[in-house]
Amino acid sequence: MFPLLTGYGWNGTRYYDLETGQFVSNAAVREGLESVMDASALQMNALTQQLIDGGISLADWQTGMMQQIKITHTTSAALSQGGWAAMTQSDWGATGQLIRAQYDYLRNFAAEIASGKQPLDGRALVRADLYADAANGTFAEMGRRDAIESGFDEEMRELEDTINACDGCIEQAMLDWQPIGTLKAIGSQECSTRCRCEFKFRNSETGEER
């Protein structure tokens, strides 16, 4: 199930089924995000395999990767904000900044392929997949942005699990509630874009949590 599809609404905070009125669980929203990233990873993997096999040029590979990055990250942002119709001009601007950062990383990737520093083998395929995973960070940052606009002033990092979490994520989670915007971004620790931590938000005056 992917909440951006027809049949789901947004009440400003949560998705709901237009037919039943039932709220969509956070787990289901996360599942939708994972499906977007998985589909993008397949496309990026295919592009990189074509490059390895000599079927496309480096320039064509870079263009194709940029297209996939844009699709994946804009979809992730819209999912975070309540759907395409809920995206404001400000949201699009913030999303554009996050995408441009990914383009910068991609240019470095392409430059290392051109120089031979990045071998065109299985390691390139693994590295390409990271650009799809990075959409999770976009989802988290846009959610944080929305929380600030909604009056939440504190945040806490929630680990996906304590077994697979990296040391950096564990240290961030141990900080408990902090002023919003001060915790390290999702994807910035040792586990990089593989990170599946989440932010929780709280209004310190009302005690409301999201």
Protein Blocks (a to p, Z undefined) as FASTA:
>chain_A
ZZkbghiacehjaccdfklopacdfklmmmmmmmmmmmmmmmmmmmmmmmmnopacfklm
mmmmmmmmmmmmmmmmmmmnopjklpcfklmmmmmmmmmmmmmmmmmmmmmmmnomaccd
fklmmmmmmmmmmmmmmmmmmmmmmmmmnopabdcdddfbfklpcfklmmmmmnmpadeh
kaccehiamnlmmpccdcddddfknopaZZ
